[in-house]
Amino acid sequence: PKAGRSGPRASSSREAAFGAMTDPSAPPDVGAPATEVLRFEPWQSAVDPTFWAELARRKLDTFGLSEDSVPVDAQFACATHKEVSSPAQLDRRAFEAWSATSGDATASGRMRMPGSLRNVNTFERFKAFDRVAMQNEAGQKLWRSVVSGEALEDPSLLVPFLVLTFADLKSWTFSYWFCFPALKTNAAVQTAPSLRKRVDDDLAESLQNFLDQTNPAFAWATRVSHETGARKITHAPLTEMNAMLAACRAARQRKAEKSDADGTDEDDASEENVYLSFLDPCSNPDHPGWALRNLTTLAAARFDLGDDRRLSVLSVRKRTGRVSPEHSVVFELVFPEGTISETHARARIDSDSDFSDTQVCPFPVVGWELNPKGRAGPRRADLGESMDPSRLAIAAAELNLKLMRWRLLPDLDLKKIASTRCLIVGAGTLGCAVARCLLGWGVSSFTFVDSGVVSFSNPVRQSLFEFKDCLDGGKLKAEAAAANLARVFPGVEAVGVTMSVPMPGHPVASHDKARVLEDVEKLEALVKEHDAVFCLTDTRESRWLPTLLCAANDTTLINAALGFDSYLVMRHGAGVSTPRRAAFVKGKGSSDDLPKTSAPRFDRLGCYFCNDVMAPGDSTRDRTLDQQCTVTRPGLAPIAGALAAEMLVALRQWRGDEERDASGSSDTTENAQPPAHVGAPGVGEAPPTALGIVPHQIRGHVSSYAQTLFAAPAFDKCTACSRKVVRLFRGLEEDEHEESPESPVSEEKKKRRADARDAFLLAAFKDPTFLEDATGLTAVHRAADDAEWLGSDGSDGDDF
């Protein structure tokens, strides 16, 4: 008996080949025709623009200067087109964990390709990168998965990829080079072209049911048997391949012995064969895809192929969403002696072998993708040409800010800055300068308040206006500033509100009372809607109402004012709900202590009016033209505007909550704003923000190129921010308790308070001395006038 034969007898090689073509499941004959080297169609990468956008975001926000490997996943599907193969596809989800994307991938018939991304920092580094070491490292990992058996349990380990990238985020171009590592074994695997065959309908239907009912890996084992009078098709993981091969050889042996004993041949219905099945992304009918290459290495190293060293491979391909029997192909492979050395081949038989001596990959590694010209070289993706110009502008604007976090300011909170809503009261020289600087910091929400129109003197000094804005009487300043800011940067949300700011010393006529009070309500609503207010008006009295509104609503206010060659930039203290602290220096001293000259202040800071002992009045009355206009050196506004913007950005970086937690304080208003420094922090003292100190007042003189920092507490008799004035503005009576915002207030009480508030405002607008009387400044004046001389000790005698 010929116990060693592996299939039914055939009279000749031609008959065997003919039988294989007519009977798709017929096992091979040892007398198969000549073979040739098995060729694989290389992978093609297909990168969606969303992948590059996500890489750019992660480069700026997460990777920074790191060039470490980052795990990414690609996806592929079996071929569904007669001419176009399925590529290795990557989109923005490539950076997510496979567990988060596997559901959608499986539902669409896509398989995982685990990969590794290395993004380098310069194009020179990209060109000089050691790609050989990179691919050898991947080959080492690949070989380890083969000899250890990991690839049997997770065949996706056999389709890894590498991608080396350089992201030029100035031009939004990406240079990249893919590698699909494959082990080049000692001897090339052979195939017999004449034994290539199609899949029959029953086998195709069984494959489709298997794919529908399970979530298989991209490769598995398939056995076709016919021992009990009926054809049986079984599918199993690759871990069962050796058991299936052994069972198949035993069944063939039994049939051969029975055939020899009976003196008859088994017909084709008694087929016995085992297939290495895989989802083939290749559409070429003559060659399998690159996905099979490492599978053949696994087969040579781990499968017991028998004495004939042959293996049938089933390339599964689809049409219209189903396994296609016409396009799926069976390749008959022959593994020459020496494909895997005997030392390493022992791993394929004994799964309990110690693989410590097989960990070093004994084979060269190949797989770098060719460029579109068919040459060895990288590819390039230019998103700048396809991106929406507005989106490109936004990305470019964010670039410089995010680069700050790589080395210089890793703790910089850009989201907090970008989310800041800014109200700019005064759209003149300072207003334009502040807006442009804040725009550079990533602030994108602005509201301009101004009542004027663009005049011919404005464009040369005010950067948001141009000559055409002056024509036909001039455009409304607030609206023109908002529109032009959006022209500078399309990602901005800017609104212009044309309105006058009611002022002390400017009486309101009877027919204008309703309009003026409505303007007050409108301005207060704007203050409540914004995170910060910039008071950048021309006159002293026009700053009074914004100061009062911010004190009443605990809103950050930055004030900037210009002289001829001097400037003042200051932040106002927190709202009146902030308690006065007993000590000037945190944790030191008592109420009798004087603050150290260089120590930061922690108590409530003063406002623009806290140093005055007179209420603001009409500052333009009986003034000459040069006194009515803001005559300043042209360089002052950009300097003061930049300092005002920088002060706000530093304020937004303050870690007040962390400091309060560290001090053990339970008072949520204790550290409503950061301490006011008047100099650099002491040795060993950390600055309060990532950007350094946040002063109270900055006073500068261009004539001497000098700048000085000051800090002063709030004045309890201030006509703008004192508790007395705020209570009058809220319509509260002298001893009346104010409810919390959550507490209900009766309609009658609301109306009474509203009437009292209106009366207070109209009185203040009519006569500024009303504010002096209300705050106690009048009594201070009277006491000063009654004193016989400054510094008198009160003695009665004449000592001349």
C-alpha positions in Angstrom: 0.0 0.0 0.0 1.1 3.5 -0.8 0.5 5.0 2.7 2.5 8.1 2.1 0.5 9.6 -0.7 -1.4 12.8 0.0 -4.3 12.6 -2.5 -6.2 10.5 -5.0 -4.2 8.9 -7.8 -4.0 10.6 -11.1 -2.7 9.2 -14.4 -0.6 12.3 -15.1 0.3 15.8 -13.9 -2.0 17.2 -16.6 -4.9 15.1 -15.3 -4.2 16.1 -11.8 -4.2 19.8 -12.8 -7.4 19.3 -14.8 -9.0 17.6 -11.8 -8.0 20.4 -9.5 -9.6 23.0 -11.8 -12.8 21.1 -12.2 -12.9 20.0 -8.5 -12.0 23.1 -6.4 -11.6 21.0 -3.2 -9.4 18.2 -4.7 -6.2 17.8 -2.7 -2.9 18.2 -4.5 -1.0 15.4 -6.0 2.7 14.8 -5.3 3.3 14.9 -9.0 2.2 18.6 -9.3 3.6 20.6 -12.2 6.6 23.0 -11.9 6.3 25.8 -9.4 7.4 29.4 -9.4 8.2 31.9 -6.7 5.1 33.2 -4.9 4.8 36.9 -5.4 2.9 39.3 -3.2 1.2 42.5 -4.1 2.5 45.3 -1.8 0.3 47.3 0.6 -0.8 50.7 -0.5 -1.4 53.3 2.2 -4.4 55.6 2.1 -4.4 58.4 4.7 -7.5 60.4 5.2 -6.9 64.2 5.9 -8.5 63.8 9.3 -5.5 61.7 10.3 -3.2 64.6 9.6 -5.4 67.0 11.3 -5.5 64.8 14.4 -1.7 64.3 14.2 -1.3 68.1 14.1 -3.5 68.6 17.1 -1.7 65.9 19.1 1.7 67.3 18.1 0.8 70.7 19.5 -1.2 69.6 22.5 0.4 66.3 23.6 3.6 65.2 21.8 5.4 68.5 21.8 9.1 67.7 21.2 8.8 64.0 21.9 9.8 61.6 19.2 8.7 58.5 21.0 6.7 55.8 19.2 3.0 56.2 19.3 0.6 53.3 18.8 -1.8 53.7 15.9 -4.1 51.4 14.1 -4.9 51.1 10.4 -7.8 49.1 8.9 -8.2 47.0 5.8 -10.8 44.9 4.2 -10.7 42.0 1.7 -10.8 43.0 -2.0 -14.2 44.0 -3.3 -13.2 45.4 -6.7 -11.8 43.5 -9.7 -9.0 46.0 -10.3 -8.5 48.1 -7.2 -7.0 46.4 -4.1 -8.0 47.4 -0.6 -5.4 49.8 1.0 -4.2 50.2 4.5 -6.5 53.1 5.7 -5.9 55.6 8.5 -8.1 58.4 9.7 -8.4 60.4 12.9 -9.6 57.3 14.8 -6.2 55.6 14.2 -5.0 57.2 17.5 -7.9 55.8 19.5 -7.7 52.5 21.3 -8.9 49.6 19.1 -11.5 48.7 21.6 -13.2 52.0 20.9 -13.3 51.5 17.2 -13.5 47.8 16.7 -17.3 47.7 16.7 -17.6 50.0 13.7 -14.7 48.3 12.0 -16.2 44.8 12.4 -19.6 45.9 11.3 -18.1 47.2 8.0 -15.9 44.1 7.5 -12.6 45.8 8.3 -9.6 44.2 10.0 -7.1 45.7 12.4 -3.5 46.5 11.4 -1.5 47.5 14.6 1.1 50.1 13.9 3.6 52.5 15.3 4.1 56.2 14.4 7.3 58.1 14.9 6.9 61.9 14.4 10.2 63.8 14.2 10.7 67.5 14.8 12.7 68.6 11.7 12.8 67.6 8.1 16.5 67.1 8.4 15.8 64.5 11.1 13.2 62.9 8.9 15.7 62.5 6.0 18.5 61.2 8.2 16.3 58.9 10.4 17.7 55.4 10.9 14.9 53.5 9.0 16.9 50.3 9.0 17.0 50.2 12.8 13.3 51.1 12.9 12.3 48.2 10.5 14.6 45.7 12.2 13.0 46.5 15.6 9.7 45.8 14.0 11.0 42.6 12.5 12.3 41.4 15.8 8.8 42.0 17.3 7.2 40.2 14.4 9.5 37.2 14.7 8.9 37.0 18.4 5.2 36.8 17.8 5.7 33.9 15.4 8.0 31.7 17.5 6.1 32.4 20.7 2.7 31.5 19.2 1.2 34.9 19.9 0.5 35.3 16.1 -1.6 32.1 16.2 -3.9 33.7 18.8 -3.8 37.1 17.2 -3.0 37.0 13.5 -3.2 40.8 13.3 0.3 40.8 14.7 1.4 39.5 11.2 0.2 42.7 9.4 2.0 45.4 11.3 3.0 48.8 9.9 5.3 51.6 10.7 5.0 55.3 9.7 7.7 57.9 9.9 6.3 61.4 9.7 7.3 65.1 9.8 4.6 67.7 10.3 5.3 71.1 9.0 2.6 73.0 10.8 3.4 76.3 9.3 2.5 75.2 5.8 0.3 72.3 6.8 2.4 69.8 4.8 3.2 66.3 6.1 6.1 64.2 4.9 5.6 60.5 5.6 7.0 57.0 4.8 5.1 53.8 5.5 6.8 50.4 6.1 4.8 47.2 6.1 7.5 44.9 7.7 7.8 41.4 6.3 10.4 38.6 7.1 12.4 37.5 4.1 13.0 33.8 4.8 16.0 31.7 3.7 14.1 30.2 0.7 11.2 31.8 -1.2 7.9 30.1 -0.9 6.8 28.5 -4.2 3.4 28.2 -5.9 2.0 26.0 -8.6 0.1 28.3 -11.1 -1.6 25.3 -12.8 -3.1 24.2 -9.6 -4.6 27.6 -8.9 -8.4 27.2 -8.6 -11.6 29.0 -7.7 -13.8 28.3 -4.7 -17.0 26.4 -5.2 -20.4 27.8 -4.2 -20.8 25.6 -1.1 -17.4 26.6 0.3 -18.1 30.3 -0.4 -21.5 30.1 1.3 -19.8 28.5 4.3 -17.2 31.2 4.5 -19.9 33.9 4.3 -21.8 32.3 7.2 -18.6 32.1 9.2 -17.8 35.7 8.7 -21.4 36.8 9.4 -21.8 34.8 12.6 -18.4 35.4 14.2 -15.9 38.2 14.5 -12.9 36.3 13.2 -9.3 37.4 12.8 -8.2 38.1 9.3 -6.8 34.6 9.0 -8.1 31.2 10.2 -8.1 27.5 9.4 -10.7 25.8 7.2 -11.1 22.0 6.8 -13.2 20.2 4.2 -13.9 16.6 5.1 -16.0 13.7 3.7 -15.8 10.8 6.1 -19.4 10.0 6.9 -20.9 10.2 3.5 -21.6 13.9 3.6 -19.3 16.9 3.0 -18.4 18.9 6.1 -16.8 22.3 6.2 -15.2 23.5 9.5 -13.6 26.8 10.4 -11.4 27.3 13.4 -8.7 29.7 14.8 -5.2 29.2 13.6 -4.4 27.6 17.0 -6.3 24.5 15.7 -4.4 24.4 12.4 -2.0 21.6 13.4 -4.8 19.5 14.8 -6.7 19.9 11.6 -3.7 19.0 9.5 -3.1 15.9 11.5 -6.8 14.9 11.3 -6.7 15.4 7.5 -3.6 13.3 7.0 -5.1 10.5 9.2 -8.4 10.6 7.1 -6.4 10.4 3.9 -4.3 7.5 5.3 -7.5 5.6 6.1 -9.0 6.2 2.7 -5.8 5.2 0.9 -5.6 2.0 2.9 -9.2 1.2 2.2 -8.7 2.0 -1.5 -5.7 -0.3 -1.8 -7.5 -3.0 0.1 -10.6 -2.8 -2.2 -8.5 -2.2 -5.3 -10.6 0.9 -6.1 -10.0 4.6 -6.3 -11.9 7.1 -4.1 -14.0 9.5 -6.1 -13.8 13.3 -5.9 -16.6 13.4 -3.3 -14.2 11.9 -0.8 -12.1 15.0 -0.6 -9.9 15.8 2.4 -8.1 19.1 2.7 -7.1 21.9 5.1 -6.8 25.5 4.0 -5.1 28.5 5.5 -7.9 31.0 4.9 -7.4 34.8 5.0 -9.2 38.0 4.0 -7.1 39.1 1.0 -7.0 42.8 0.2 -5.5 42.1 -3.2 -7.7 42.0 -6.3 -5.1 40.5 -8.6 -6.3 37.0 -9.7 -2.7 35.8 -10.1 -1.1 36.9 -6.8 -2.1 37.2 -3.2 -1.7 40.4 -1.2 1.2 41.3 1.2 -1.0 40.2 4.1 -0.1 36.6 3.2 3.6 37.1 3.4 4.1 36.9 7.1 1.4 34.2 7.3 3.7 32.0 5.1 6.5 32.6 7.6 4.2 31.6 10.4 3.2 28.5 8.5 6.8 27.4 7.9 7.7 28.0 11.5 4.6 26.7 13.3 2.6 24.4 11.1 3.3 20.7 10.7 3.2 20.6 6.9 4.2 17.0 6.5 6.7 15.4 4.2 5.5 17.1 1.0 5.7 20.5 2.7 2.6 21.8 0.9 -0.2 24.0 2.1 -3.4 25.2 0.5 -4.1 28.9 1.0 -7.6 30.2 0.4 -7.7 33.9 -0.6 -11.1 35.2 0.4 -12.4 38.1 -1.8 -15.8 39.7 -2.0 -18.2 41.3 -4.4 -21.3 43.2 -3.4 -20.6 42.5 0.3 -20.5 38.7 0.0 -17.8 36.1 -0.5 -17.4 35.7 -4.2 -16.7 32.1 -5.4 -15.6 33.4 -8.8 -13.0 35.8 -7.4 -11.8 34.0 -4.3 -8.7 32.0 -5.2 -7.0 28.8 -3.8 -3.2 29.0 -4.0 -1.2 25.8 -3.6 2.0 26.6 -1.8 5.2 24.6 -1.6 7.7 25.4 1.2 11.3 24.4 0.0 13.7 22.9 2.4 15.5 25.6 4.3 12.6 28.1 4.3 13.0 28.1 8.1 16.2 26.6 9.6 15.8 23.4 11.5 16.8 25.2 14.8 13.9 27.6 14.4 11.6 25.0 12.8 11.3 23.0 16.0 9.0 25.7 17.3 6.4 24.6 14.8 6.0 21.1 16.3 6.5 21.5 20.0 4.4 24.4 21.4 6.1 23.8 24.8 9.6 24.6 23.4 11.8 27.1 25.1 12.1 29.9 22.6 14.8 31.8 24.3 17.3 30.9 21.6 14.9 31.9 18.8 14.2 35.5 20.0 16.7 37.1 17.7 15.2 37.5 14.2 17.3 35.5 11.8 15.9 37.1 8.6 16.2 40.4 6.8 13.2 42.7 7.1 11.7 44.4 4.0 8.6 46.5 3.4 9.2 50.2 2.9 6.5 51.6 0.6 7.4 53.1 -2.7 6.4 56.7 -3.6 3.9 57.5 -6.4 6.8 57.4 -8.9 7.5 53.8 -8.0 10.8 54.7 -6.4 12.1 54.3 -2.8 11.2 57.5 -1.1 8.7 59.3 1.1 5.4 60.8 0.2 3.9 64.2 0.9 0.5 65.4 1.9 -0.3 69.1 1.5 -3.4 70.0 3.4 -2.7 73.7 3.0 -4.0 73.5 -0.6 -7.2 71.8 0.3 -8.0 73.3 3.7 -10.6 76.1 4.1 -8.6 79.3 4.3 -10.4 80.3 7.5 -9.6 77.0 9.1 -6.0 77.4 8.0 -5.8 80.9 9.5 -7.2 79.6 12.8 -4.7 76.7 12.9 -1.8 79.1 12.1 -2.9 81.5 14.8 -2.9 78.7 17.4 0.5 77.5 16.3 2.6 80.1 18.1 0.6 79.8 21.3 0.8 76.0 21.5 4.5 76.1 20.8 4.9 78.1 24.0 3.9 75.0 25.9 6.6 72.8 24.5 9.6 74.2 26.3 8.9 77.7 27.8 5.5 77.5 29.5 4.3 73.9 29.9 1.7 75.1 32.4 0.1 77.7 30.2 -3.7 77.2 30.1 -4.5 78.3 26.5 -8.1 77.1 26.8 -8.8 79.5 29.7 -7.4 82.4 27.6 -9.3 81.5 24.5 -12.6 81.2 26.4 -12.3 84.7 27.8 -15.1 87.1 26.7 -13.9 90.6 26.5 -15.9 93.8 26.6 -14.0 96.8 25.3 -15.5 100.1 26.3 -13.9 102.7 23.9 -13.0 101.7 20.4 -10.3 104.3 19.9 -6.5 104.1 19.9 -6.3 102.0 23.1 -9.3 99.9 22.2 -7.8 98.9 18.8 -4.4 98.1 20.4 -5.8 96.0 23.1 -8.1 94.0 20.7 -5.2 93.3 18.4 -3.0 92.0 21.2 -5.7 89.9 22.7 -6.3 88.4 19.3 -2.7 87.3 19.2 -3.3 85.5 22.5 -6.1 83.5 21.1 -9.0 85.5 22.5 -11.8 85.3 20.0 -14.9 86.8 21.7 -15.1 90.7 21.7 -17.8 93.3 22.1 -16.9 96.9 21.4 -18.9 99.8 22.9 -18.5 103.3 21.5 -20.8 106.1 20.4 -18.5 107.8 17.9 -17.8 107.6 14.2 -14.5 107.0 12.4 -12.9 110.4 11.6 -10.1 111.2 9.2 -7.6 111.5 12.1 -8.3 108.0 13.3 -6.8 105.5 10.8 -3.2 106.6 11.3 -3.4 105.9 15.0 -6.1 103.3 15.4 -5.1 100.0 13.8 -8.6 98.7 13.2 -9.7 101.5 10.8 -8.7 102.5 7.3 -9.3 105.5 5.1 -12.6 104.2 3.6 -14.1 103.9 7.0 -14.0 107.7 7.2 -15.9 108.4 4.0 -19.6 109.5 3.9 -19.5 110.9 7.4 -17.6 108.0 8.9 -18.7 104.5 9.9 -19.9 103.9 13.5 -16.8 103.1 15.4 -18.0 100.1 17.4 -19.4 98.4 14.4 -16.5 99.2 12.2 -14.0 97.9 14.8 -15.9 94.6 15.1 -16.2 94.1 11.3 -12.5 94.9 10.7 -11.3 92.7 13.5 -13.2 89.8 11.8 -11.4 90.7 8.5 -8.1 90.4 10.3 -9.0 87.0 11.7 -12.0 85.1 10.5 -12.2 83.0 13.6 -13.2 85.9 15.8 -16.7 86.6 17.1 -16.9 90.4 17.4 -19.9 92.6 18.0 -20.2 96.4 17.9 -22.6 98.2 20.2 -23.2 101.9 19.5 -24.2 103.6 22.7 -23.2 106.5 25.0 -21.9 105.8 28.5 -23.7 108.1 31.0 -21.3 110.2 33.1 -21.3 112.2 36.3 -21.3 115.9 35.7 -23.4 115.5 32.5 -27.0 116.2 33.6 -29.7 114.3 31.9 -32.6 116.2 30.4 -36.1 115.1 31.3 -36.9 113.7 27.9 -33.6 111.7 27.9 -34.0 110.1 31.3 -35.6 106.9 30.0 -33.0 106.4 27.3 -30.1 107.1 29.7 -31.4 104.6 32.3 -31.9 102.1 29.5 -28.3 102.6 28.5 -27.2 101.9 32.0 -29.2 98.6 32.0 -27.8 97.7 28.7 -24.2 98.3 29.8 -24.7 96.4 33.0 -26.1 93.4 30.9 -23.0 93.5 28.8 -20.8 93.5 31.9 -22.5 90.4 33.2 -22.1 88.6 29.9 -18.4 89.1 29.8 -15.4 87.8 31.8 -13.4 90.9 31.6 -14.0 94.6 30.8 -11.4 97.0 29.4 -12.2 100.7 30.2 -10.4 102.6 27.5 -12.3 105.8 27.1 -10.9 109.3 26.7 -12.3 111.1 29.8 -12.1 110.5 33.5 -15.8 110.7 34.1 -16.6 108.2 31.3 -14.8 105.5 33.4 -17.0 106.0 36.4 -20.0 103.9 35.4 -18.0 100.9 34.0 -16.0 100.9 37.3 -19.2 100.9 39.4 -20.8 98.2 37.3 -17.8 95.9 37.6 -17.5 96.5 41.3 -21.2 95.7 41.7 -21.0 92.5 39.6 -17.5 91.3 40.7 -16.2 91.5 37.1 -12.5 91.9 36.2 -11.8 95.4 34.9 -8.6 96.6 33.3 -8.1 100.4 33.0 -5.7 102.1 30.7 -5.1 105.8 30.4 -2.7 108.0 28.4 -1.0 111.3 29.1 1.2 113.1 26.6 4.3 111.0 27.4 3.0 108.8 30.3 0.6 106.0 30.7 -1.3 104.1 33.4 -2.4 100.5 33.2 -4.2 99.0 36.3 -6.5 96.3 37.3 -9.4 97.1 39.7 -9.9 95.1 42.8 -12.5 92.4 43.1 -16.1 93.1 44.0 -17.2 94.6 47.2 -18.1 91.1 48.5 -14.3 90.5 48.9 -13.4 90.9 52.6 -10.6 93.2 53.6 -7.7 91.3 55.0 -6.1 92.2 58.3 -2.6 91.6 57.0 -0.9 93.1 53.9 1.4 90.2 53.5 -0.1 86.7 53.5 0.3 84.9 56.7 2.2 87.7 58.4 1.6 90.7 60.7 -1.5 92.3 62.1 -3.9 95.1 61.3 -1.3 97.5 62.7 1.5 96.4 60.5 2.6 98.4 57.5 3.2 96.6 54.3 6.7 95.9 53.2 7.7 98.0 50.3 8.3 95.0 48.0 5.7 92.7 49.5 2.7 91.8 47.4 -0.7 93.0 48.6 -3.4 90.5 49.3 -6.2 92.8 50.4 -8.8 94.3 48.0 -7.1 96.6 45.5 -8.2 100.1 44.6 -9.8 101.3 41.4 -9.0 104.2 39.1 -10.9 106.6 41.5 -9.6 105.4 44.8 -6.8 107.9 45.0 -9.1 110.9 44.4 -10.9 113.0 47.0 -13.1 114.6 44.5 -15.9 113.0 42.4 -15.5 112.9 38.6 -17.1 115.8 36.7 -17.3 117.3 33.2 -13.6 117.4 32.2 -14.2 118.9 28.7 -16.0 122.0 29.8 -14.2 125.3 29.1 -11.2 123.5 27.5 -9.2 124.4 24.4 -9.0 122.0 21.5 -5.6 120.5 22.6 -7.1 119.9 26.0 -10.3 118.3 24.7 -8.4 115.8 22.4 -6.1 113.1 23.7 -2.8 114.4 22.6 -0.2 111.7 23.2 3.0 110.4 21.7 2.0 107.8 19.1 4.0 105.0 20.6 2.1 105.2 24.0 -1.1 103.5 23.0 0.6 100.3 21.6 2.7 100.1 24.8 -0.2 100.6 27.2 -2.6 98.4 25.1 -0.1 95.6 25.1 0.5 95.8 28.9 -3.3 95.9 29.5 -3.8 92.7 27.4 -0.8 91.0 29.0 -2.2 91.9 32.5 -5.5 90.2 31.7 -3.8 87.1 30.2 -1.7 86.8 33.4 -4.8 87.2 35.5 -6.5 84.3 33.7 -3.5 82.1 34.5 -3.7 82.6 38.2 -3.9 79.4 40.3 -6.1 80.9 43.0 -7.9 77.7 43.9 -4.6 75.9 44.3 -3.3 78.6 46.6 -6.5 78.7 48.6 -6.4 74.9 49.1 -2.8 75.0 50.1 -3.5 77.7 52.8 -6.4 75.7 54.2 -8.9 78.6 53.8 -12.6 77.8 53.4 -13.4 81.4 52.2 -14.1 81.2 48.5 -13.7 85.0 48.2 -10.5 85.3 50.2 -8.3 85.0 47.1 -10.7 86.4 44.5 -7.8 87.9 42.6 -4.0 87.3 42.8 -1.8 89.4 45.0 -0.4 92.6 43.6 3.4 92.5 43.3 5.5 95.6 43.0 8.6 93.7 42.0 10.0 90.3 41.1 9.2 87.5 43.5 11.7 86.8 46.2 14.3 84.1 46.0 12.6 80.7 46.2 9.2 82.3 45.9 7.1 80.9 43.0 5.3 83.5 40.8 1.6 83.5 41.2 1.0 82.6 37.5 2.7 80.7 34.7 3.4 84.1 33.1 4.9 85.7 36.3 3.5 88.4 38.6 0.3 90.4 38.1 0.9 94.0 39.3 -1.9 96.3 40.4 -0.7 99.5 38.6 1.9 100.1 35.9 2.9 103.7 35.5 5.3 104.5 32.6 7.1 107.5 31.2 8.4 107.4 27.7 10.4 110.6 28.2 12.6 108.8 30.7 11.9 105.3 29.4 11.0 104.3 33.0 8.3 102.1 34.3 7.2 101.6 37.9 4.8 99.2 39.7 2.5 100.4 42.4 -0.1 98.7 44.6 -2.7 100.4 46.7 -5.8 99.2 48.7 -9.3 100.1 48.0 -10.5 103.4 49.5 -13.6 103.0 51.7 -14.9 106.4 50.5 -14.2 105.9 46.8 -16.9 107.4 44.6 -16.9 104.4 42.2 -16.1 101.1 44.0 -16.8 101.6 47.7 -19.4 99.5 49.4 -21.5 102.6 50.1 -21.8 103.5 46.4 -22.4 99.9 45.3 -25.3 99.7 47.9 -26.8 102.9 46.6 -26.5 101.6 43.0 -28.4 98.4 44.1 -31.1 100.5 45.7 -30.5 99.3 49.2 -31.5 101.4 52.2 -28.8 102.2 54.8 -29.5 99.2 57.2 -31.2 97.0 54.6 -29.8 93.4 54.3 -29.2 92.2 50.7 -30.4 88.7 49.9 -28.2 86.1 48.2 -28.8 85.8 44.5 -30.7 82.5 45.0 -33.1 84.0 47.5 -36.5 85.2 46.2 -37.3 89.0 46.3 -40.8 90.4 46.2 -41.9 92.4 43.2 -42.7 95.3 45.5 -39.1 95.3 46.9 -37.7 95.0 43.4 -39.6 98.0 42.2 -38.6 100.1 45.3 -35.0 99.2 44.7 -35.1 100.0 41.0 -36.7 103.4 41.7 -34.0 104.2 44.3 -31.3 103.1 41.9 -32.6 105.3 39.1 -32.8 108.2 41.5 -29.2 107.7 42.7 -27.9 107.5 39.1 -29.7 110.6 37.9 -28.5 112.5 40.9 -24.9 111.4 40.3 -25.2 112.4 36.6 -26.6 115.8 37.6 -24.1 116.9 40.3 -20.9 115.0 41.1 -20.9 116.5 44.6 -23.8 114.1 45.3 -21.3 111.3 45.3 -19.0 113.2 47.6 -21.8 113.7 50.1 -22.9 110.1 49.8 -19.5 108.6 50.4 -18.3 111.0 53.2 -15.8 112.9 51.1 -17.6 116.2 51.8 -16.9 115.7 55.5 -13.3 115.0 54.7 -13.1 118.2 52.7 -14.7 120.1 55.6 -12.4 118.6 58.1 -9.4 119.7 56.0 -10.7 123.2 55.6 -11.3 123.5 59.3 -7.8 122.5 60.2 -5.6 125.5 61.1 -2.5 123.9 59.5 -1.5 120.5 58.4 0.0 118.5 61.2 -1.5 120.6 64.0 -1.3 119.0 67.4 -4.5 120.7 68.5 -2.8 123.0 71.2 -4.4 126.4 72.0 -1.5 128.6 72.6 0.7 130.7 70.2 4.3 129.6 70.3 5.7 132.0 67.8 
